[in-house]
Amino acid sequence: MFKDILVPLDGSELAERVMQRVAPWRAAGSTLHLARVIPAAGADVTPFDEVLTLEARSYLNYLGAEAGGAVKTDVRRGTVADEVLAAAKAANADLIALSSHGESGVTRFVFGSVAERIVRSSACPVIVFSAVPTKPPTGRPERMLVALDGTPASEASLAPARLLAKAHGMTITVMHVVEALWAAGDSALARVQAKDAKKVNDRVEQIAAQLQSEGFAARPLMARGDNATELLLQIERRRADIVCMATMARSNVNRWFFGSVAEKILKASPVPVLLVRKAST
């Protein structure tokens, strides 16, 4: 479970809902850190900026009182993504919580913009909630889908997955999608592709077995087809409550970086997506 959770707020109702929806993932005695960034192009602070700062503090204090429990607030001025990351570092946050949609359905936190940059650079996991949840926020999470892409880096998501599954007694489905082989027949390339697919599938089975030995209710799942399509299909079929997956720091070393599978899942997933950044080596 997470002890210091940063929730960036943009003034929208959907962004504010994150405070309630993150509740099942909070540890006992955890602190909720609420941040509001006033966008600024330069270093000069105008009287208008001062007014905005006062309003932002009042806004966060009000929401903090409504949330109850341990709450800290942080008003910043500057580039939104940079300041959110700085706020997370200052709070020693172990999780950043965002909504996939915000103000009027398209906010500064929508993917392809600030949120994408936050996930790319965040040192801690980021959980992204869809605008329309499939379960009430107070519902106990029961089923988790951990998506692996065949690279060791994708296994970075297993650590927080274990943490959450243990706290809630969740079942874990460890999934890998084999993209449709494009080499036909019994060609040398087709044999290499089949060998690679078997190697990854064996690793998925090994991970599931390891989780079982640790006391988790875990199972492997292999599918074939388009990565994003199959993942979304299994979210529905398995009635998953959360999806865990990893991203990389550079787009040329992991097929799940933004603009590909991860972005499609984030835009379409009806359940929270926990993203863990694994820096390239």
Buried (B, 14 or more C-beta within 10 A) or exposed (E): BBBBBBBBBBBBEBBBBBBBBBBBBBBEEBBBBBBBBBEBEEEEEEEEEEEBBEBBBEBBBEBBEEBEEBBBBBBBBBBBBBBBBBBBEBBEBBBBBBBBBBBEEEBBBBBEBBBBBBBBBBEBBBBBBBEEBBBEBEEEBBBBBBBBBBBEBBBBBBEBBBBBBEBBEBBBBBBBBBBEEEEEEEEEEBEEBBEEBEEBBEBBBEBBBEBBEEEBEBBBBBBEEBBBBBBBBBBEEBEBBBBBBBBBBEBEEBBBBBEBBBBBBBBBBBBBBBBBBBEEE
